[in-house]
Amino acid sequence: MPEVKSKYSPQEILRAIEELGKEEPWFHCIDLGDGLRTMQEPLPHLQNLWDGIAAHITHDLSGKSVLDIGCNAGFFSVQAKKHHADYVLGIDLSDGFLKQAEFVKSVLGLEIDYRKMSVFDVPKLGRTFDIVFCLGVIYHCANPFEAARCVESITESMAIVESAAVDYQTVADRPLWEFVFSGYEAPLSAGEKDERCYNWWFPNKAGLRTLFQAAGFPRVEPVYEVEDRVTIACYK
Ligand SMILES: C[S@@+](CC[C@H](N)C(=O)[O-])C[C@H]1O[C@@H](n2cnc3c(N)ncnc32)[C@H](O)[C@@H]1O
C-alpha cells in the first residue's frame, strides 16, 4: 500500500492523541508514522496476536471482507486493510474507542467503516464476511453462547476468536466456563448498565472450542496461545 502523506501536523496528532485518551484510555498502540504512536509503549500482546493470526489467514486479503467485532481503536482493522482487504467493518460499543479508530483511520488515510454496534446485533447487518475477528470480546458478554451464534451467523469462511482463559490442569479436556462477574472490573460510572466494562465468563481452552462448535462451526482449530489467553480459528 503506498504511503499516504498525513493531512495532520505532528502537533495536531499529538494533541488529538491526548484528547482522545481522556474519554477512553488508549488500549491499542498503533503506529501513525513519523515516529508517532497512539501510546508510548506497544503492547507486545497485540503484535504477537496479529502474527499468530496472520499465519492462519492468507497474506493477501484482496477480495476479502473482514468484520472486526470489538474493534477498539482499530489495530486489527488497520492490519486487515494494510493486507489489502477489500472491505473492513469495525464495530464496538464504546463511543470513545470508535472516535480513536476514526482518528487513526483518518491519519493513516485508510478506508475502513466503523459503527457503534454490539456483537449481539451483527445478524442485523444482513450479510456475511469472509473473515470475522472476535478478539477479546467473548468474556465481556453476559451470554457468550448467544454471542458465538451471532458470530457464526455472519461468518462466510472463518472466524478468529481470542479470549482470556483459565487453566484447569486436572480437567483440561472438559469444557468449562467460570463465572467471574463479581469482584472483577467495576462499571465505569455508578449505575452504568453497559455490559462492555465487565468480565462475565472465562473459559478454559476446551470451553472456548466447544462453545464455537456448539454455535455451529464444524471445524475449530487452535491458532495461538499464551499463558492466560487462547486464540482459535472457527471454519465453516
Ligand atoms: C479487551 S478489548 C479488545 C479489543 C480488541 N478486539 C483487541 O483484541 O485488542 C474489548 C473491546 O470489545 C468492546 N466490546 C465489549 N463488549 C462488546 C459487545 N457486546 N459488542 C461489541 N464490542 C464490545 C469493548 O468496548 C472493547 O473495545
The ligand as a Tripos MOL2 file, in Angstrom:
@<TRIPOS>MOLECULE
LIG
   27    29     1     0     0
SMALL
NO_CHARGES

@<TRIPOS>ATOM
      1 C1        -10.4290   -6.2420   25.6210 C.3       1 LIG1
      2 S1        -10.9190   -5.1080   24.3760 S.3       1 LIG1
      3 C2        -10.3430   -5.9720   22.9370 C.3       1 LIG1
      4 C3        -10.1060   -5.0350   21.7870 C.3       1 LIG1
      5 C4         -9.5630   -5.6750   20.5160 C.3       1 LIG1
      6 N1        -10.5080   -6.5370   19.8760 N.3       1 LIG1
      7 C5         -8.2920   -6.4280   20.8460 C.2       1 LIG1
      8 O1         -8.2740   -7.6520   20.8100 O.co2     1 LIG1
      9 O2         -7.2860   -5.7600   21.1380 O.co2     1 LIG1
     10 C6        -12.6710   -5.3930   24.2640 C.3       1 LIG1
     11 C7        -13.3650   -4.4800   23.2660 C.3       1 LIG1
     12 O3        -14.6550   -5.0130   22.9920 O.3       1 LIG1
     13 C8        -15.6090   -3.9810   23.0850 C.3       1 LIG1
     14 N2        -16.8700   -4.6530   23.4650 N.ar      1 LIG1
     15 C9        -17.2340   -5.1420   24.6770 C.ar      1 LIG1
     16 N3        -18.4270   -5.7220   24.6270 N.ar      1 LIG1
     17 C10       -18.8410   -5.6330   23.3340 C.ar      1 LIG1
     18 C11       -20.0060   -6.0550   22.6450 C.ar      1 LIG1
     19 N4        -21.0070   -6.6640   23.2750 N.pl3     1 LIG1
     20 N5        -20.0870   -5.8180   21.3100 N.ar      1 LIG1
     21 C12       -19.0710   -5.1770   20.6570 C.ar      1 LIG1
     22 N6        -17.9490   -4.7430   21.2650 N.ar      1 LIG1
     23 C13       -17.8390   -4.9630   22.5840 C.ar      1 LIG1
     24 C14       -15.0380   -3.0100   24.1180 C.3       1 LIG1
     25 O4        -15.5790   -1.7140   24.0070 O.3       1 LIG1
     26 C15       -13.5630   -3.0640   23.7840 C.3       1 LIG1
     27 O5        -13.1950   -2.1600   22.7860 O.3       1 LIG1
@<TRIPOS>BOND
     1     1     2 1
     2     2     3 1
     3     2    10 1
     4     3     4 1
     5     4     5 1
     6     5     6 1
     7     5     7 1
     8     7     8 2
     9     7     9 1
    10    10    11 1
    11    11    12 1
    12    11    26 1
    13    12    13 1
    14    13    14 1
    15    13    24 1
    16    14    15 ar
    17    14    23 ar
    18    15    16 ar
    19    16    17 ar
    20    17    18 ar
    21    17    23 ar
    22    18    19 1
    23    18    20 ar
    24    20    21 ar
    25    21    22 ar
    26    22    23 ar
    27    24    25 1
    28    24    26 1
    29    26    27 1
@<TRIPOS>SUBSTRUCTURE
     1 LIG1         1 GROUP 0 **** ****
